[in-house]
Amino acid sequence: MKKKTIIISAVIIGLLVVAYFLFFSGDGKATKFSYVQITRGNLNVIISSSGTIQAIKTVDVGTQVSGKIDRLLVDFNSQVRKGQLIAVLDTVVLAASVRDAQSSLDKAKALYDQAVAVHERNKQLYEKNFMNEVDFIASKTNVQVLLAAQKSAITALERAKLNLNYAYIYAPISGTIINRAVEEGQTVAASLSSPTIFTIAEDLSSMRILTNVDESDIGQIKMGQKVQFTVQSQPNKRFDGEVMQIRLNPNVVSNVVSYVVVVKADNKDKLLLPGMTATVDFYVDFRENVLLVPNVALRFQPTDEMAAEYQKNREKEMASLPDSVKKKMQEQRSGGQFGQGSMGGGGNFGGQNAMGGVNGGQRRRSNANRVWYFDENNKLQMSMFVAGLTDGKNTEILRSRNLKEGMKVISGIIENDDPASSTSTNPFNPTPQGGNRGPGRGF
């Protein structure tokens, strides 16, 4: 008798061990789910880009004559006024050119006066027939030639004086010197183009950002649109701006088309400096105090077992409904009205037909989506809803029969057995405690 008891006990222990390995380990472990919560809040739809900060108006100051830099009267970050003397070139050669031009003019005047006097004498001789007509015409022509030479000498003198004045460089606008490209004693050559000596920014209290927006997003950018941006030097501060220009000239790089959008920003605190890289967010649309569902829940796909169980429960529910209700539901479904199908798909993120059942049905509306959850009776349910805006992380719920604030919907299937995860060991008897996401389906 005692031996029989021992054998029975051993058999029971063996069955318990087998049951443990079947139901609590290996391939027989129960399915666990991760959940996210439907919340209420604000939704911003933004387009992100990057660009370079510049002063709204900058002027490169150069020189029109060649020469050696004699004096630099301003430096980096100097404040200048319009018309202020900021640099002087060596004037020795230019002054000599003025004196040479003056001498040429004096010579031209003397020759002209002489020719006029000779012509007056020749005129009297011609009238008394003491000079032939050919010599008289030559005398008259000589006066006109010397008059033209005198005018040319006057022009040369004016040009020499202008070049001398160009040796004195004045600020064309009021602003801040943000770049100085030369040093005292350096020689600049103004042959084919004017060399840059200074760069002046007119007003650093207001800046602009040149951003490149992709052709797929440029249609959503409007004049006066609100913009926020950040710079690396101020990582915890967001700056405000607005769109002031959309340039029509396209930029094509590696077959990618983009357009330059100019953003104006206030810089009264002088925190923004020319050349900084800004990360810009264009605010395209905004929703306030709306129901939001995380997009990860829209990408969840049920397993075949879950789909079969859900279909079985739906058939039971349909069988218990009155014939009049069945007929009305069939009419709504045939008419394409929005409603909850028998087996939903992946909404905008792919999946099966959201308006039809497992065996097919009417094509869903383009803005229809669905999520999965467990009801109060611990049964798997699928709920359709009309989707609104999305910011890439959350989607607006425009209309739904069953979805409410605070509901937890399935976001994925947990493949690993993590006791810290908010999961349920029974797909039809969940006990979620939070919204932690797992690395399984739906991601």
C-alpha positions in Angstrom: 0.0 0.0 0.0 2.8 2.3 0.9 4.6 1.5 -2.4 1.4 2.3 -4.3 1.1 5.7 -2.7 4.7 6.5 -3.6 4.0 5.6 -7.2 0.9 7.7 -7.4 2.7 10.7 -5.9 5.5 10.3 -8.4 3.0 10.3 -11.3 1.3 13.4 -10.0 4.6 15.2 -9.6 5.6 14.2 -13.2 2.3 15.5 -14.5 2.8 18.8 -12.7 6.3 19.2 -14.2 5.0 18.4 -17.7 2.1 20.9 -17.2 4.6 23.5 -16.1 6.8 23.2 -19.1 3.7 23.1 -21.4 2.0 26.2 -20.1 4.6 28.3 -18.4 7.8 27.9 -20.6 9.0 27.3 -24.1 6.6 27.6 -27.0 3.6 27.1 -24.8 4.1 30.4 -22.9 1.0 32.7 -23.0 0.8 35.8 -25.2 1.6 39.1 -23.6 0.5 42.5 -24.8 1.7 46.1 -24.5 -0.8 48.9 -24.3 -1.1 52.6 -24.9 -3.7 55.0 -23.6 -6.1 57.3 -25.5 -5.6 60.8 -24.2 -6.9 64.3 -24.7 -4.7 67.2 -25.6 -3.4 69.5 -28.3 -2.0 68.4 -31.7 0.5 70.4 -33.7 1.2 69.4 -37.3 4.7 70.7 -38.2 7.2 70.6 -41.1 10.8 70.5 -40.0 13.7 71.9 -41.9 17.1 73.5 -41.3 18.8 76.7 -42.5 21.4 79.4 -42.0 20.9 82.6 -40.0 21.8 85.8 -41.8 21.4 89.5 -41.3 18.4 90.8 -43.2 20.6 93.3 -45.1 24.4 93.0 -45.6 26.7 95.1 -47.8 30.2 94.1 -49.0 32.3 97.3 -49.0 35.1 97.3 -51.6 37.4 99.7 -53.4 37.2 100.9 -57.0 40.9 101.7 -57.2 44.0 99.7 -56.6 46.6 100.6 -53.9 48.0 99.9 -50.5 45.8 100.1 -47.4 47.2 103.1 -45.5 44.7 103.2 -42.6 41.9 101.0 -41.2 39.7 103.1 -39.0 37.2 100.4 -37.8 37.5 96.7 -36.8 35.3 93.7 -36.3 32.0 94.4 -34.4 32.5 98.2 -34.8 29.3 100.3 -35.1 29.4 102.6 -38.1 27.1 105.3 -39.4 26.3 106.0 -43.0 28.9 108.2 -44.6 31.5 107.5 -41.9 35.2 107.2 -43.1 36.3 103.6 -42.4 39.5 103.1 -44.4 42.0 105.1 -46.5 44.3 103.8 -49.3 47.7 105.3 -50.0 47.1 108.5 -52.0 50.6 109.3 -53.2 50.2 107.8 -56.6 46.6 109.0 -57.0 47.6 112.6 -56.0 50.4 112.5 -58.6 47.9 111.4 -61.2 45.8 114.5 -60.3 48.7 116.8 -60.7 49.7 115.2 -64.0 46.1 115.6 -65.3 46.1 119.2 -64.2 49.3 119.8 -66.2 47.8 118.2 -69.3 44.8 120.4 -69.0 46.9 123.6 -68.6 48.9 122.6 -71.7 45.7 121.9 -73.7 44.3 125.3 -72.7 47.5 127.1 -73.8 47.5 125.4 -77.1 43.8 126.2 -77.6 44.3 129.9 -76.8 47.2 130.0 -79.2 45.2 128.4 -82.0 42.3 130.8 -81.4 44.6 133.8 -81.7 46.2 132.5 -84.9 42.8 131.7 -86.4 41.6 135.3 -85.7 44.6 136.7 -87.5 44.1 134.2 -90.4 40.5 135.2 -90.6 41.4 138.8 -91.3 44.0 137.8 -93.9 41.4 135.6 -95.6 38.9 138.4 -95.8 41.5 140.6 -97.5 42.4 137.7 -99.9 45.9 137.4 -98.5 45.3 133.7 -97.5 43.9 131.0 -99.6 40.8 129.0 -98.6 42.6 125.8 -97.9 44.9 127.3 -95.3 42.0 129.1 -93.7 40.0 125.8 -93.3 43.1 124.1 -91.8 43.4 127.0 -89.2 39.7 126.6 -88.3 40.1 122.8 -88.0 43.1 123.2 -85.7 41.0 125.3 -83.3 38.3 122.6 -83.1 40.9 119.8 -82.5 42.5 121.7 -79.7 39.1 122.5 -78.2 38.4 118.8 -78.1 41.8 118.1 -76.6 41.0 120.6 -73.8 37.7 118.9 -73.1 39.5 115.5 -72.9 42.0 117.0 -70.5 39.2 118.3 -68.3 37.7 114.8 -68.2 41.0 113.2 -67.4 41.4 115.6 -64.5 37.9 114.8 -63.2 38.7 111.1 -63.4 41.9 111.5 -61.5 40.2 113.5 -58.8 37.5 110.8 -58.5 40.1 108.1 -58.2 41.7 110.1 -55.4 38.4 110.4 -53.6 37.9 106.7 -54.0 41.0 106.2 -51.8 38.8 107.4 -49.0 36.3 104.6 -48.2 33.0 105.5 -46.5 30.3 103.3 -44.9 27.4 103.0 -47.4 24.9 102.1 -44.6 24.7 102.3 -40.9 25.3 99.0 -39.1 27.9 96.6 -37.6 31.1 95.5 -39.1 30.8 91.7 -39.2 33.9 91.0 -41.4 37.2 92.7 -42.2 39.1 91.0 -45.0 42.3 93.1 -45.2 45.1 94.4 -42.9 47.0 97.7 -42.9 49.8 97.7 -45.5 48.0 95.1 -47.7 47.8 95.9 -51.4 44.4 95.5 -53.1 44.0 95.3 -56.8 40.7 96.5 -58.4 41.2 95.2 -61.9 38.3 93.0 -63.0 36.3 93.1 -59.8 36.2 95.1 -56.6 38.0 93.4 -53.7 35.9 93.2 -50.5 37.4 95.1 -47.5 34.5 95.1 -45.0 31.1 93.4 -44.7 28.5 95.5 -42.9 25.2 94.1 -41.4 22.6 96.9 -41.3 20.6 95.7 -38.3 21.3 92.7 -36.1 18.2 93.2 -34.0 16.3 91.4 -36.7 17.6 88.3 -38.5 16.5 86.0 -41.3 16.8 82.3 -41.9 17.2 80.7 -45.3 15.7 77.2 -45.1 15.3 74.5 -47.8 11.8 73.0 -47.9 11.1 69.8 -49.9 8.8 70.0 -52.9 6.3 67.7 -51.2 5.9 70.1 -48.3 6.2 73.5 -50.0 2.4 73.6 -50.7 1.7 73.8 -47.0 4.0 76.8 -46.4 2.2 80.2 -46.4 3.2 83.8 -46.1 3.1 85.0 -42.5 3.0 81.4 -41.2 4.2 80.9 -37.6 7.6 79.3 -37.1 9.7 78.2 -34.2 13.3 77.3 -34.3 16.3 76.4 -32.1 20.1 76.9 -32.4 22.8 74.8 -30.9 24.1 77.7 -28.8 20.8 78.0 -27.0 19.5 74.3 -26.8 16.8 75.0 -24.2 15.3 78.1 -25.8 12.9 78.2 -28.7 12.7 81.3 -30.9 9.7 82.6 -32.7 9.6 83.7 -36.3 7.3 84.0 -39.4 7.6 83.3 -43.1 8.4 86.4 -45.0 9.3 85.0 -48.5 8.9 81.9 -50.5 11.4 81.9 -53.4 10.2 80.4 -56.7 13.6 79.3 -57.9 14.0 75.6 -57.3 17.2 74.0 -56.0 17.8 70.5 -57.5 20.4 68.3 -55.7 20.7 64.6 -56.6 17.2 64.8 -58.3 15.7 66.2 -55.0 13.8 69.4 -55.5 13.6 72.0 -52.7 12.7 75.7 -52.4 14.2 78.4 -50.3 11.8 79.8 -47.6 12.9 83.0 -45.9 12.0 83.3 -42.2 12.2 86.5 -40.3 13.0 86.4 -36.6 13.4 89.0 -33.8 16.9 89.2 -32.2 16.6 92.0 -29.6 18.6 89.9 -27.1 21.4 89.5 -29.7 21.5 85.7 -29.1 21.3 84.9 -32.8 24.6 85.4 -34.7 25.1 85.3 -38.5 26.1 81.9 -39.8 24.4 79.9 -37.1 22.5 76.7 -38.1 18.8 76.8 -37.1 16.4 73.8 -36.9 13.1 75.2 -38.0 9.5 73.9 -37.4 6.8 75.3 -39.6 3.4 75.1 -37.8 1.0 73.9 -40.6 -2.1 73.1 -38.5 -3.3 72.9 -34.9 -6.0 71.1 -33.0 -6.8 71.9 -29.4 -8.3 69.6 -26.7 -8.9 66.6 -29.0 -8.8 62.8 -28.5 -5.4 61.4 -29.4 -4.4 57.8 -30.1 -0.7 56.9 -30.5 0.1 55.8 -34.0 1.8 52.6 -32.7 -1.7 51.3 -31.9 -2.8 51.8 -35.5 0.0 49.5 -36.8 -0.9 46.6 -34.5 -1.9 43.4 -36.4 -3.7 40.6 -34.5 -2.5 37.0 -34.7 -4.5 34.3 -36.5 -5.7 32.9 -33.2 -6.9 36.4 -32.1 -8.7 37.0 -35.4 -10.4 33.6 -35.2 -11.5 34.2 -31.6 -12.7 37.7 -32.5 -14.7 36.4 -35.5 -16.3 33.7 -33.3 -17.4 36.3 -30.7 -18.8 38.5 -33.4 -20.8 35.7 -34.9 -22.3 35.0 -31.5 -23.2 38.6 -31.0 -24.8 38.9 -34.4 -26.8 35.7 -33.9 -28.3 37.1 -30.7 -29.5 40.3 -32.4 -33.0 40.8 -33.6 -33.6 40.4 -37.4 -34.6 44.1 -37.7 -31.2 45.2 -36.3 -29.4 42.8 -38.6 -31.2 44.2 -41.6 -30.4 47.8 -40.6 -26.7 47.0 -40.1 -26.5 45.3 -43.5 -28.1 48.3 -45.2 -25.6 50.7 -43.5 -22.7 48.5 -44.5 -23.9 48.2 -48.1 -24.4 52.0 -48.3 -20.8 52.6 -47.3 -21.6 54.4 -44.0 -19.0 54.5 -41.4 -19.3 51.7 -38.9 -17.5 49.0 -37.1 -16.8 46.1 -39.4 -16.4 42.5 -38.3 -12.7 42.4 -38.8 -10.7 45.6 -39.2 -7.5 46.3 -40.9 -4.5 48.5 -40.6 -6.1 51.9 -41.4 -3.8 54.4 -43.0 -0.8 52.2 -42.1 -1.9 49.1 -44.0 -3.9 46.1 -43.2 -7.2 44.4 -44.1 -10.4 46.1 -45.3 -11.7 48.1 -42.4 -15.3 48.1 -43.5 -15.5 44.5 -44.4 -15.2 41.2 -42.5 -12.8 38.4 -42.7 -14.4 37.2 -45.9 -14.3 40.6 -47.6 -16.7 43.6 -47.7 -17.0 47.1 -48.7 -13.8 49.2 -49.1 -13.2 51.4 -46.1 -13.0 55.2 -46.2 -9.5 56.6 -46.7 -9.5 58.3 -43.3 -10.8 55.3 -41.4 -8.6 53.5 -38.8 -9.1 50.9 -36.2 -7.6 49.9 -32.9 -7.9 46.7 -30.7 -8.7 46.5 -27.0 -10.3 44.3 -24.4 -13.8 45.3 -23.1 -15.1 45.0 -19.6 -16.0 41.4 -20.2 -12.4 40.6 -21.1 -13.3 40.0 -24.7 -11.1 41.2 -27.6 -12.8 44.0 -29.5 -12.0 46.1 -32.5 -13.2 49.7 -32.9 -13.3 51.9 -36.0 -12.8 55.6 -35.9 -12.5 58.5 -38.3 -8.9 59.9 -38.2 -8.0 63.6 -38.4 -4.6 65.2 -38.3 -1.4 63.4 -37.3 2.0 64.7 -36.2 3.7 61.3 -36.8 3.4 60.2 -33.2 -0.3 60.7 -32.4 -3.5 60.8 -34.5 -6.6 62.9 -33.9 -9.9 60.9 -33.4 -12.6 62.8 -35.1 -15.5 60.4 -34.6 -15.8 57.0 -32.8 -18.6 55.0 -31.2 -16.5 53.3 -28.5 -13.2 55.1 -28.0 -13.1 57.3 -24.9 -10.4 59.2 -23.0 -8.4 57.0 -20.7 -9.0 53.8 -22.6 -6.1 51.4 -23.1 -5.7 49.9 -26.6 -3.2 47.2 -27.7 0.0 48.5 -29.2 1.9 45.3 -29.7 2.7 41.7 -28.6 5.5 41.2 -26.2 7.9 38.5 -27.3 10.1 38.4 -24.2 8.9 37.5 -20.7 9.5 40.8 -18.9 7.8 41.0 -15.5 8.2 44.8 -15.5 6.2 45.2 -18.7 2.5 46.2 -18.5 1.2 43.0 -20.1 -1.5 40.3 -19.8 -0.7 36.6 -19.8 -4.2 35.9 -21.3 -5.1 37.6 -24.5 -8.8 37.5 -23.4 -8.3 38.3 -19.8 -5.9 41.3 -19.7 -4.7 43.1 -16.6 -2.8 46.1 -17.9 -1.2 48.3 -15.4 0.3 51.0 -17.6 1.4 52.0 -21.1 4.8 50.5 -21.5 5.6 49.4 -25.0 7.2 46.1 -25.9 9.4 45.2 -28.8 6.9 42.9 -30.4 4.3 43.4 -33.1 3.0 46.8 -34.0 6.5 48.5 -33.9 
